[in-house]
Amino acid sequence: MITRVEISRLALSQLRRAPQHAAAKLLAWVDDVGDRGIDEVRKMTGYNDHPLKGKLAGKRAIRLSLKWRAVYEIRTTSEGETAIEFVQVQEVHAHDY
């Protein structure tokens, strides 16, 4: 069960520019993963956790607000543990569906 979350320097920098409510939702997600594990948190509809396609294939995203999402991927740490690392927090505009 994955309960460890790391936030990259780039993601931290981007998070500082995000609205406060988006940053708060990301931190709530991190706490939920620490308490329940990623498999249970993915089932929670409020985060809208989904796999990405195209050039971000293999990564996943959670919705922080209508305009903001955080992109993450599962990685193995140098200690051999499996952890989640946020690789990007980005502003999202309307998608073409």
C-alpha distances in whole Angstrom, upper triangle without the diagonal:
4,6,9,12,15,18,21,25,26,23,25,28,28,26,29,31,29,31,29,28,26,25,24,22,20,19,18,16,14,15,13,10,10,11,9,6,7,8,10,11,12,14,16,20,21,19,20,17,18,19,22,25,27,27,24,22,19,18,17,19,19,22,23,27,29,30,27,24,21,20,16,15,12,13,13,15,18,16,14,11,9,10,11,15,17,20,23,24,27,29,30,33,34,32,34,33
4,6,8,12,15,17,21,22,20,21,24,24,23,26,28,26,27,26,25,23,21,21,19,17,16,16,13,11,12,11,8,8,10,9,5,6,8,10,11,12,14,16,19,19,17,18,15,17,17,20,23,25,25,21,20,17,15,15,16,16,20,21,24,27,27,24,21,18,17,13,12,9,10,11,12,15,14,13,9,7,6,7,11,14,17,19,20,23,26,27,30,31,30,32,32
4,7,10,13,16,20,21,19,19,23,23,21,24,26,24,26,24,23,21,19,18,17,15,14,13,11,9,9,9,5,4,7,7,5,6,9,10,10,12,15,15,19,19,16,18,16,18,19,21,25,27,27,23,22,19,17,16,17,16,19,19,23,26,27,23,20,17,17,14,13,11,12,13,13,16,15,14,10,9,7,8,11,13,17,19,20,23,26,27,30,31,30,33,33
4,7,10,13,16,18,16,16,20,20,19,21,24,23,24,23,22,20,18,18,17,14,13,14,12,8,10,11,7,6,10,11,8,9,12,14,13,14,18,18,21,20,17,20,17,19,19,21,24,27,25,22,22,19,17,16,16,16,19,19,23,26,26,22,19,16,16,12,12,10,11,11,10,13,12,12,9,8,5,6,9,11,14,17,18,21,24,26,29,31,30,33,33
4,7,10,13,15,12,13,16,17,15,18,20,19,21,20,19,17,15,15,14,11,10,12,10,6,9,10,8,8,11,12,10,10,13,15,13,14,17,17,20,19,16,18,15,17,17,19,22,24,23,19,20,17,14,14,14,14,17,16,20,23,23,19,16,13,12,10,10,9,10,11,11,14,14,14,11,10,6,5,6,8,11,13,14,18,21,22,26,28,27,30,31
4,6,10,12,10,10,14,14,13,16,19,18,20,19,20,17,15,16,15,12,11,14,12,9,12,14,11,11,15,16,14,13,17,18,16,17,21,20,22,21,18,20,17,19,19,19,23,24,22,19,20,18,15,15,15,15,18,17,21,24,23,19,16,13,12,10,10,10,10,11,10,13,14,14,12,11,7,6,5,6,9,11,13,16,20,22,26,28,27,31,31
4,7,8,6,6,10,11,10,12,15,15,17,17,17,15,12,14,14,10,10,13,12,10,13,15,13,13,17,18,16,15,19,20,17,18,21,21,22,21,17,19,17,18,18,19,22,23,21,17,19,18,14,14,14,14,16,15,19,21,20,16,14,10,10,9,11,12,12,14,13,15,17,18,15,14,10,8,6,5,7,9,10,13,17,19,23,25,25,29,30
4,5,5,6,9,10,10,13,15,15,18,18,20,17,14,17,17,13,14,17,16,13,17,19,17,17,21,22,20,18,21,23,20,21,24,24,25,23,20,21,19,20,19,19,21,22,19,17,19,17,14,15,15,16,18,17,20,23,21,17,15,11,11,10,11,13,12,14,13,15,17,18,17,15,12,10,7,6,6,8,10,13,17,19,23,26,25,29,30
4,5,5,6,9,10,11,13,14,18,18,20,17,15,17,18,15,15,19,18,16,19,21,20,20,24,25,23,22,25,26,24,24,28,27,28,26,22,24,22,23,22,21,24,24,21,19,21,20,18,18,17,18,20,19,21,24,21,18,16,13,13,13,15,16,16,17,16,17,19,21,20,19,16,14,11,9,8,9,11,13,17,20,23,26,27,30,32
4,5,5,6,8,10,11,13,16,17,19,16,14,17,18,15,16,19,18,17,20,22,21,22,25,26,24,22,25,27,24,23,27,26,27,25,21,22,21,21,21,19,21,21,18,16,19,19,16,17,16,17,18,17,19,21,19,15,14,12,11,12,14,17,16,19,18,19,22,23,22,20,17,15,11,9,7,7,8,10,14,16,20,23,23,27,28
4,5,5,6,9,10,10,14,14,16,13,11,14,14,11,12,16,15,13,17,19,17,19,22,23,21,19,22,23,20,20,24,23,23,21,18,19,17,18,18,17,20,20,18,15,18,18,14,14,13,13,15,13,16,18,16,12,11,8,9,10,12,15,15,18,17,20,22,23,21,19,16,13,9,6,6,5,5,8,12,14,18,21,22,25,27
4,5,5,6,9,10,13,13,15,12,10,13,14,11,11,15,15,13,16,19,18,18,22,23,22,20,24,25,21,22,25,24,24,22,19,21,20,21,21,21,24,24,22,19,22,21,18,17,16,16,16,14,17,20,17,14,13,11,12,13,15,17,18,20,19,21,22,24,22,20,17,14,11,9,9,8,8,11,14,17,20,24,24,28,30
4,5,5,7,9,13,13,16,14,11,15,16,14,14,18,18,17,20,22,21,22,25,27,25,24,27,28,25,25,28,27,27,24,21,23,22,23,23,22,24,25,22,20,23,23,20,19,18,18,18,16,18,20,17,14,14,12,14,15,18,20,20,23,21,23,25,27,25,24,20,18,14,12,11,9,9,11,13,16,20,23,24,28,30
4,5,5,7,10,12,14,11,10,14,14,12,14,17,17,16,19,21,21,22,25,26,25,23,26,27,23,23,26,25,24,22,19,20,19,20,21,19,22,22,20,18,21,21,18,17,15,15,15,13,15,17,14,11,11,10,12,14,17,20,20,23,22,25,27,28,26,24,20,17,14,11,10,7,6,7,9,13,16,19,21,24,26
4,5,5,8,9,11,8,6,10,11,9,10,14,14,13,16,18,18,19,22,23,22,21,24,24,21,21,24,22,22,19,17,18,18,20,21,20,23,24,22,19,22,22,18,17,14,14,13,11,13,15,13,10,10,9,12,13,17,19,20,23,22,25,26,27,25,23,20,17,14,11,11,9,6,8,10,13,17,20,21,25,27
4,6,8,8,11,10,8,11,13,12,12,16,17,16,18,21,21,22,24,26,25,24,27,28,24,25,27,25,25,22,20,22,22,23,24,24,26,27,25,23,26,26,22,21,18,17,17,14,15,18,15,13,14,13,15,17,20,23,24,26,25,27,29,30,28,26,23,20,17,14,14,12,10,11,12,16,19,22,24,28,30
4,7,9,11,10,9,13,14,13,15,18,18,18,21,23,23,25,27,28,28,26,29,29,25,25,28,26,25,22,20,22,22,23,24,23,25,26,24,22,25,26,22,21,18,17,16,13,14,16,13,11,13,13,16,18,21,24,25,28,27,29,31,32,30,28,25,22,19,16,15,12,10,10,10,14,16,19,22,25,28
4,6,8,6,6,10,11,11,13,15,16,16,19,20,21,23,25,26,25,23,26,26,22,22,25,23,22,19,17,18,19,20,22,21,23,24,23,21,24,24,20,19,16,14,13,10,10,12,10,8,10,11,14,16,20,23,24,27,27,30,31,32,29,27,24,20,18,15,15,12,8,8,8,11,14,17,19,23,25
4,6,5,7,9,10,11,13,15,16,17,19,20,22,23,25,26,26,24,27,26,23,23,25,22,21,18,16,18,20,22,24,23,26,27,26,24,26,27,23,21,17,15,13,10,9,12,10,9,11,13,16,19,23,25,27,30,30,32,34,34,32,30,26,23,21,17,18,15,11,11,10,13,15,18,20,24,26
4,5,5,6,9,10,11,12,14,15,17,18,20,21,23,24,25,23,26,25,22,23,24,22,21,17,16,19,20,23,25,25,28,29,28,26,28,28,24,22,19,16,14,10,11,14,13,11,13,14,18,20,23,25,27,30,29,32,33,34,31,29,25,22,21,18,19,17,13,14,13,16,18,21,23,27,28
4,6,5,6,9,10,10,12,14,15,16,18,20,21,22,23,22,24,23,19,20,21,18,18,14,13,16,17,20,23,23,26,28,28,25,27,27,23,20,17,14,12,8,8,11,12,10,12,13,17,19,22,25,27,30,29,32,33,34,31,28,25,22,21,18,19,17,13,14,13,15,17,19,22,25,26
4,5,5,6,9,10,11,13,14,15,17,19,20,21,21,19,22,21,17,18,20,17,16,13,11,14,15,17,20,20,23,25,24,21,23,23,20,17,13,11,9,5,6,10,9,7,8,9,13,15,19,21,24,27,27,30,31,31,28,26,22,19,17,14,16,13,10,11,10,12,15,17,19,23,24
4,5,5,6,9,10,11,13,14,15,17,19,20,20,19,22,21,17,18,21,18,18,15,13,16,16,19,21,21,24,26,25,22,24,24,20,17,14,12,11,8,10,13,13,10,10,10,13,15,18,20,22,25,24,27,28,29,26,24,20,17,16,13,15,13,10,11,12,15,18,20,22,26,27
4,5,5,6,9,10,11,12,14,15,17,18,19,18,21,20,16,18,20,17,17,13,12,16,16,20,22,23,26,28,28,24,26,25,22,19,16,13,12,9,11,14,15,12,12,12,16,17,20,22,24,26,25,28,29,29,26,24,21,18,17,15,17,16,13,15,15,17,20,22,24,28,28
4,5,5,6,9,10,10,12,14,15,16,16,15,18,17,13,14,16,13,13,10,9,12,13,16,19,20,23,26,25,22,24,23,19,16,13,10,9,6,8,12,13,10,10,10,14,15,18,20,22,25,25,28,28,28,25,23,19,16,16,14,16,15,12,14,14,16,19,20,21,25,25
4,5,5,6,9,10,11,12,14,15,15,14,17,16,12,13,16,14,14,12,9,12,12,15,17,18,21,24,23,19,21,20,16,14,11,8,9,7,10,14,14,10,9,8,11,11,15,16,19,21,21,24,25,25,22,20,16,13,12,10,13,12,9,12,14,15,18,20,21,25,25
4,5,5,6,9,10,11,12,14,14,14,17,16,13,15,17,15,16,14,12,15,15,18,20,21,25,27,26,23,24,23,19,17,14,12,13,10,13,17,17,14,13,11,14,14,16,17,19,21,21,24,24,24,21,19,16,13,13,12,15,14,12,15,17,19,22,24,25,29,29
4,5,5,6,9,10,11,12,13,13,16,14,11,13,15,12,14,11,10,14,14,17,20,22,25,28,28,24,25,23,20,17,15,12,12,10,13,17,18,15,14,13,15,15,18,19,21,23,23,26,26,26,22,20,17,15,15,14,17,17,15,17,19,20,23,25,25,29,29
4,5,5,6,9,10,10,10,10,12,11,8,10,12,10,12,10,8,11,10,14,16,18,22,25,24,21,22,20,17,14,12,9,10,9,13,16,17,14,12,10,13,12,14,15,18,20,20,24,24,23,20,18,14,12,13,12,15,15,13,16,18,19,22,23,23,27,26
4,5,5,6,9,10,10,9,13,13,10,12,15,13,15,14,11,14,13,16,18,19,23,26,25,21,22,20,17,14,13,11,13,12,16,19,19,16,14,11,13,12,14,14,16,17,17,20,20,20,17,15,12,10,11,10,14,14,14,17,19,20,24,26,26,29,29
4,5,5,6,9,10,11,14,12,10,13,15,13,16,14,13,16,15,19,21,23,27,29,29,25,25,23,20,18,16,14,16,14,18,21,22,19,17,15,17,15,17,17,19,20,19,22,22,22,18,17,14,13,14,14,18,18,17,20,22,23,27,28,29,32,32
4,5,5,6,7,8,11,9,7,10,12,10,13,12,11,14,13,17,19,21,25,28,28,24,24,22,19,17,15,13,15,14,17,21,22,19,17,15,17,15,17,16,19,20,20,24,23,23,19,17,14,13,15,15,19,19,18,21,23,23,26,27,27,31,30
4,5,5,5,5,8,8,6,9,11,11,14,13,12,14,12,15,17,20,23,26,26,22,22,19,17,14,14,12,15,15,19,22,22,19,17,14,15,13,14,13,15,16,17,20,20,19,15,13,11,9,12,13,16,18,17,20,23,23,26,28,27,30,30
4,6,6,8,11,11,10,13,15,14,18,17,15,18,16,19,20,23,26,29,29,25,25,22,19,18,17,16,18,18,21,25,25,22,19,17,18,15,16,14,16,17,16,19,18,18,14,13,11,11,13,14,18,19,19,23,25,26,30,31,31,34,33
4,6,9,11,10,9,13,14,13,17,16,15,18,17,20,22,25,29,31,31,27,27,24,22,20,19,17,19,19,22,26,27,24,21,19,20,18,19,17,19,20,20,23,21,21,17,16,14,14,17,18,21,23,22,25,27,28,31,32,32,35,34
4,7,8,6,7,10,11,11,15,15,14,16,15,18,20,23,27,30,30,26,25,23,21,18,18,16,19,19,22,25,26,24,21,19,20,17,18,16,19,19,20,23,22,21,17,15,14,14,17,18,21,23,22,25,27,27,31,31,31,33,32
4,6,6,6,9,11,12,15,16,14,16,13,16,17,20,24,27,27,23,22,19,17,15,16,15,18,19,22,25,26,23,20,17,17,15,15,13,15,16,17,20,19,18,14,12,11,11,14,15,19,21,21,24,26,26,29,30,29,32,31
4,6,5,6,9,10,13,14,12,13,10,12,14,17,20,23,23,20,19,16,14,12,13,12,15,16,20,22,23,20,17,15,14,12,11,10,13,15,16,20,19,18,14,11,10,9,12,13,16,18,18,21,23,23,26,27,26,28,27
4,6,5,7,10,13,14,13,13,11,12,13,17,20,24,24,21,19,16,15,13,14,14,17,18,21,23,25,22,19,17,16,14,14,12,15,17,19,22,22,20,16,13,13,12,15,16,19,21,21,23,25,25,28,28,26,28,27
4,5,5,7,11,12,12,13,11,14,16,19,22,26,27,23,22,19,18,15,15,14,16,18,21,23,25,22,19,18,18,16,16,15,18,20,22,25,24,22,19,16,15,14,17,18,21,22,22,24,26,25,28,28,27,29,28
4,5,5,9,9,8,10,8,12,14,17,21,24,25,21,20,18,16,13,13,11,13,14,17,19,21,19,16,15,15,14,15,14,18,20,21,25,24,23,19,16,14,13,15,15,19,19,18,21,22,22,25,25,24,27,26
4,5,8,9,8,8,6,8,11,14,17,21,22,18,17,15,14,10,10,9,12,14,16,18,20,18,15,14,14,12,13,13,17,19,21,25,25,23,20,16,15,13,15,15,18,18,18,20,21,20,23,23,22,24,22
4,6,9,9,9,8,10,13,17,20,23,25,21,20,18,17,14,13,12,13,16,18,19,21,20,17,17,17,16,17,17,20,23,25,28,28,26,23,20,18,16,19,19,21,22,21,22,23,22,25,24,23,25,23
4,6,6,7,8,11,15,18,21,25,26,22,22,20,18,15,13,11,12,13,15,17,19,18,16,16,17,17,18,18,22,24,26,30,29,28,24,21,19,17,19,19,21,21,20,21,22,21,23,23,22,25,23
4,6,5,8,10,14,17,20,23,25,22,21,21,18,15,13,10,10,12,13,14,17,16,14,15,17,17,19,20,24,26,28,32,32,30,27,24,22,19,21,19,22,21,19,20,20,19,21,20,19,22,20
4,6,8,12,15,18,21,24,25,22,22,22,19,15,13,9,8,9,10,12,15,14,12,14,16,17,19,20,24,27,28,32,32,31,27,24,22,19,20,18,21,20,17,18,18,17,19,19,19,22,21
4,5,9,13,14,18,21,22,19,19,18,15,12,9,5,5,7,9,11,13,12,9,10,12,13,15,17,20,23,25,28,29,28,24,21,19,15,16,15,17,16,14,15,16,15,17,18,17,20,20
4,6,10,12,15,19,20,17,17,16,14,10,8,6,6,9,10,11,13,12,10,11,12,13,15,17,21,24,26,29,30,29,26,22,20,17,18,16,18,16,15,15,16,14,16,16,15,17,16
4,7,10,13,17,18,14,14,13,11,7,6,4,7,10,12,13,15,13,10,10,10,10,12,13,17,20,22,26,27,25,22,19,16,13,14,13,15,15,14,15,16,15,17,17,16,18,17
4,6,10,13,15,12,11,11,9,6,6,7,9,12,14,14,15,14,11,11,10,10,11,13,17,20,23,26,27,25,23,19,17,14,15,14,15,15,15,15,16,14,17,16,14,16,15
4,7,10,12,9,7,7,6,4,6,9,12,15,17,17,17,16,12,12,9,10,10,12,15,19,21,25,26,24,22,18,17,14,15,14,14,14,15,15,17,15,17,17,15,16,15
4,7,8,6,5,7,6,5,7,10,12,15,17,17,16,15,12,11,9,10,10,13,16,20,22,25,27,25,24,20,18,15,15,14,13,13,14,14,15,13,15,15,12,14,14
4,7,6,4,8,8,9,11,14,15,19,20,19,18,17,15,15,12,13,13,16,18,22,24,27,29,27,26,22,21,19,18,17,16,15,17,16,17,15,16,16,12,13,13
4,5,5,9,10,12,13,17,18,21,22,21,19,19,16,16,13,15,15,18,19,23,25,28,30,29,28,24,23,20,20,18,16,16,17,16,17,15,16,16,13,13,14
4,6,9,9,12,13,17,18,21,22,21,20,18,16,15,12,14,13,16,18,21,23,26,28,27,26,23,22,19,18,16,14,14,16,15,17,15,17,18,15,16,17
4,6,6,8,10,13,15,18,20,19,18,16,13,12,9,10,10,13,15,18,21,23,26,24,23,20,18,16,14,13,11,11,13,13,15,14,16,17,15,16,17
4,5,8,11,14,17,20,21,21,20,18,15,14,11,11,10,12,14,18,21,23,26,23,22,19,18,16,15,15,13,14,16,16,18,17,19,19,16,17,17
4,7,10,14,17,20,22,22,22,19,16,14,11,9,7,9,11,14,17,20,22,20,19,15,15,13,13,13,12,14,16,17,19,18,21,21,19,20,20
4,7,11,14,16,19,19,19,16,12,10,7,6,5,8,10,14,16,20,22,20,18,15,13,10,10,10,9,10,13,14,16,16,18,19,17,19,19
4,7,10,13,16,16,16,14,10,8,6,5,6,9,12,16,18,21,23,21,19,16,14,10,11,10,10,11,12,13,15,14,17,18,16,18,18
4,7,9,12,13,13,10,6,5,4,6,8,11,15,18,20,23,25,24,21,18,15,12,11,9,10,9,9,10,12,11,14,15,14,17,17
4,6,9,11,11,9,6,5,7,8,11,14,17,20,22,25,26,25,22,19,16,13,13,10,12,11,10,11,12,11,14,15,15,18,18
4,6,7,8,6,4,7,9,11,15,17,20,24,25,28,30,29,26,23,20,16,16,13,15,12,10,10,10,10,12,13,13,17,17
4,7,8,5,5,7,10,13,16,19,22,25,25,29,30,29,27,24,20,17,16,13,15,12,9,10,10,10,13,14,15,19,20
4,5,5,7,10,13,16,19,22,25,28,29,32,34,33,30,27,24,20,20,17,18,15,12,11,9,9,11,12,14,18,18
4,6,8,12,14,18,21,24,27,30,31,35,36,36,33,30,27,23,22,19,19,16,13,12,9,8,8,9,11,14,15
4,7,11,13,17,20,23,26,30,30,34,35,35,32,29,26,22,21,17,18,14,11,9,6,5,6,8,10,14,16
4,7,10,13,17,20,23,26,27,30,32,31,29,26,23,19,17,14,14,11,8,6,5,5,8,11,12,16,18
4,7,10,13,17,19,23,24,27,28,28,25,22,19,15,14,11,11,9,6,6,6,7,10,12,12,16,17
4,7,10,13,16,19,20,23,25,24,22,19,16,12,10,7,8,6,4,6,9,10,13,15,15,19,20
4,7,11,13,17,18,21,23,22,20,17,14,10,9,6,6,5,6,8,11,11,15,16,16,19,19
4,7,9,13,14,18,19,18,16,13,10,7,6,4,5,7,9,11,14,15,18,20,19,22,22
4,6,10,12,15,17,16,14,11,9,6,6,7,7,10,12,14,18,18,21,23,21,23,24
4,7,10,13,14,12,10,7,6,5,6,9,10,13,15,18,21,21,25,26,24,27,26
4,6,10,11,10,8,6,6,6,7,10,11,14,17,20,23,24,27,29,27,29,30
4,7,8,6,6,4,6,8,9,13,14,17,20,23,27,28,31,33,31,33,33
4,5,5,5,6,7,9,9,13,14,18,20,24,27,29,32,34,33,35,36
4,5,7,9,10,13,13,16,17,20,23,26,30,32,35,37,36,38,39
4,6,9,10,14,14,18,19,23,25,29,32,34,37,39,38,40,41
4,7,9,13,14,18,19,23,25,28,32,33,37,38,37,39,39
4,6,10,12,16,17,21,23,26,30,31,35,36,35,37,37
4,7,10,13,15,18,21,24,27,28,31,33,31,34,33
4,6,10,12,15,17,21,24,25,28,30,29,32,31
4,7,9,12,14,17,20,21,25,26,25,28,28
4,6,9,11,15,18,19,23,25,24,27,28
4,6,7,11,14,16,20,22,21,24,25
4,7,10,14,15,19,21,21,23,25
4,6,10,12,15,18,18,21,22
4,7,10,13,16,17,20,22
4,6,10,13,14,17,19
4,7,10,12,15,18
4,7,8,12,14
4,6,10,12
4,7,9
4,6
4
